[in-house]
């Protein structure tokens, strides 16, 4: 009983209460004022990621103390994710230079991969190439999560639906009990913030939350390689909406010579929200896709060892077609 209180109730309670404090006592210092590229219309505090990350990291510390997770797991997840949340706080407050942000992101992604220590390839060139790809993936996950945090509830519910879906897969396969604990903690901590962010937002996640979730999910995806390539593919499938939307949009903006590093409202989810004038319907649709489309494919991949390339093509093709239909990345009209 104590274990489940720690894993589920503690992060939820901390995140809920910290979010309330931020709204009522610190909101004016972290106010997000709408501009022409915003998807919201009223000034709203954006420090919810502090509460989310705080609830998760504190719970990980308690879980480590109670031996629910081991020290190595705490190090590779909590330390780099906690530090990148601090980067997000500074970015929220001071709008840091992109060079500083990327440098710190690469350093923390490298730290996480180093602490994971999951690469057992002995050929030095292959090993170096794999490590470089892992670091690039984690940095991309960190940034794409930041890009996709633009409407009420989307980033939080993506994390919750992905983590609960992967927890189900781990449970079905009887592997990685510690991983299930991590996923429950992240889901519960994110849920505490979600209470204030959806369907009407009294609080935004901000960079402190989106960077934290992006890096955490990226590291969890890499860690799943220790189970098998099929579990890693399942992660990539569950994260499909964010990976496809962010990647398609960025690629389109690059090839059309737009200022791809500047803020914009050309992601698929933003165009859908604008067309239907509803953050809520857009976010709920994404969750439905996660559970009714992506999760069954992820389960099939992990349980039947479906070819990873075929699985990704099946999962991503409809998402790419939707991005193309809504002209993701094209200049706002």
N, C-alpha and C positions, 0 to 999 in steps of 0.2 A: 504494500500500500504506500509506504513512504517513497519507494522508488518512483511510482507513477505520479505522486504529488510533486516530486522534484522534477521529473522529466516534462510534465505537462502543465501543472498548475503554477509552479514557481516562475517559469519564463513568461507565461501569460500574465500573471499578477504584476510582475516587475514592469513589463512593457506597458500594460494598461495604466499603471500608476505614474510611471515616468512620463508617458505621453500626456496625461492630465496635467502634470506639473509644467511641462513645456508649453502647453496651450495657454495656461492661466498665468504663468509667471515669467516665461522667457520668450513668448511668442513675438513680441514687438521687435526683439533683437534679431529674429530669424524670419522676418516677414517676406514672403514671396509675392511681389507686386506684379500683376499681369502686364504683359506687353503683347505686341501683335503676333508673336510666335507662341504665346501661351495657349494652353487648352482650357484654362479656367478664367473666370471673370472677376473674382473677388480676392483681395489680399488675404493670404492664408499662411500661418506659420509653417516652416518647412524643416523643423528639426526632429521629426518623428523617428528618423533613423538612429538618433542617439538613444532613444528609449528601446527601440527594437534590438540594436546591437548590445546595449547594456543588459537587457533581459537575457539574451542568449549567452553572452560571455560570462556573466555572473553565474548562470545555471551550469555552464560547462565547468566552471571552477568548482562549484559545489559537487557536481557529478564526479569530477576527478577525485575530490577529497573523499567521497563516499565509495570510490573504486568502481563506479558504474562505467566509467571510461578510463583508459590508461593515460599515463603522462604524455606519451608520444602523440596520441590523438589530440590532446589539449594543445600541445605545442604547434602542430602543423595546421590546425584549424583556427584556434582562438587567437594566437599571437598575430599572424599576418592579417586576419580579418579584423581584429580589434584595431590594429594600427592603421589599416586603410580607412576604417570608419573615422579615425582622428583626422586623416587627410581630408575626408569629406566634410568634416566640421569646419576645418580651416578654409576649404574651398567655398562652402556655403557663406562663410563670414567675409572672406577677402577676395573671392574670385581669382584663384591662383592661376599663374601662367600655365599654358598647356604643356610646356616643356617640363616644368616642375612636377605636374600631375603624372605625366607618363613615366618620368624617371622613377618616382616613388612607386608607381604601380609595377613597373618591371622589377624593381628591387624586392618588393613584397611578394610578388608572384614567384620570383626565384627562391626567396626564403621558404615559401610554402612547399615548393617542389623539393627543395633540399631536405626539409624536415620530414617530408613524406618518405623519402628514401626508397621509392618503389621501383626504380629503374634497375633491373638486374642484367641488362645487356652488357656483355663484356667487350665487344668490339668498340674501340674508342670513338671512331668516327660516327658509327651508328648511334652509340650512346649519346654523344654530344648533339646529334641531330634530333633525337627523340626528346632530350631535355629542352632544347630550343623550341621545338613544336609545342611541348607541354606549357612552357612559359608563355609563348605567344597565345595559346588557347586561353589560359587563365586571364591574361591581360585583355583579350578580346571579350571574354565573358564579363569581366569587370566593367568594361566600357559599354557593351551593348545593353547591359542591365540599366546603366545610367541613361542611355538613349531611350529605352522603352518605358521609363518611369515618367509618364506624361499625363495619364488620366486616372481618375479615382479608382483605387483598388486593384489596378492591373498588375503592378509589380509585386504587391503583397500576395495576391491570389495566385499568381504564377508560381511564386516560391512555395506556397502552401500546397497547391495541387501537384506540383512536381515532387515535392518531398513526400507527401502522403502516397502518391503513386509509386514512387521508388521504395518506400517502406513496405508497401504491399508486396512488391516484387521480391524484395529480400525475405519477407516473411514466408511467401509461397515457396521459395527455394531453400528456406532453412539456412540462410547464410548471413554473416555479418550482423550479429545481434547488436554490437556496438554501433554499427552504422544506423540501425533502426532507432537507437536512442538519440543519435545526433539529429536525425531527420525529425523526430518528434519534438525535440527542443527548438529547432529552427522554425517548425510549423507553429508551435505554441507561441513563441516569442513574436513571430510575425503577426499572428492572430490578435495579440494584444494591441499592436499598432493599428491593424485593420479596423478595429472597432471605431476608431476615430477618423478613418480615411474613406469609408465606404458605407452606404452609397453616396452620402454627402460628406465632403472632406472638411473636417475641422482642423486637419493637420496633414502636411505632406511629408513624405519620407526624406526628401533632400538627398544630396550626395552622400551624406554619412550612412544612409540606409541602403541606397542602391549600389554603391561601391561595395559595401559589406556583403550584401546578398550575392552580387555578381561574382566576387572573388571566392566566397564560400562555396557556391554551387559549382564553380569552375574546379576548385580543389577536390570537391567530393566526386566530380566526374572523373578526374584523373585517378583518384584513390580507388575507384571502382575497377580499374584495370587490374588491380591485385586479385580480384575475383575472376574476371574474364573479359574478353573483348565484347562479349554479348551484353554484359551488364553496363559497360561503358556506352555501347550503342543505345541501350535502353534510356540512359540519361540524355543522350543527344536527341533522342526521339521526344522525350517528355519536355525538353526545353525547345522544341521545334518552333513554336510560334515566335519566341523571342529571337532565336538564331536566324530564322529565315527572314523575318521582317527587318531586323537590323542589318543583316548582311546584304540583302537585296537592295535596300534603300541606300546604303553606303556605296555599294558597287555602282548603282545607277547614277548617283550624284558625282562619283569620280569620273565615270566615262563621259558624262555630259558637262564636265569641267565646271561644276558648281563648287562653291566654297563649302566643301563637305564637313569641315571642322566647326562650322558655325551652327548655332541653334536654328531649328526649323520645325515645320509642322507637316512633313511629307511622309512620315511612316504610315504603313497600312492602317494601323490601329487609330492613328490620328485622323486619317481621311474618312474612315468608317464612322468614328465618333462625330465628326463634323457633318457628314452626310445625314446621319440619322438623329443628330442633335441629342445624343445620349451617351454619357460615359458608362452608365450602369448597364445598358444593353450590350455595349461593346465588350465590357469586362466579363459579363456573364457568358456571352457567346464564346469568349476565349476559354473560359473554364469548361464549358460544355465540350468544346473541341478537345481539350486536354483529356477529359475523362471518357468521352465516347469515341474518339478517333485515335488519339496518340497513345493513350494507356493500353488499349487492347493490342496495338502493334508492338509496344514496348514489352508487354507480357509475353507475347508470342515469340519475340526475338530472344528474350532471356530464358524462356522455358523450353523452346524447341530448337534453339540455336539456328534460327533463321539467318541466312547470310546477311551480315551487317550492311553491305552496300545496297542490297535489294530492299532491306527493311527501311533504310533511310530514304531511298527513292520513293517507296510507297508512302511513307509518312510525310515527306516534304513536298511532293509534287502538287497536291491540292493547295498547300500554303503558298507555294510559288505562284500558282495560277491566280490566287486571290490577290497577292501583291501586284501582279501584272494587271489584273482587272482594275484595281483602284489606282494604278499608275504611281505606285510607291516611289518616292525619290524625285518625281517630276515637280517642277516649280509650282508654287501655290498660285492659284488663279484669282 
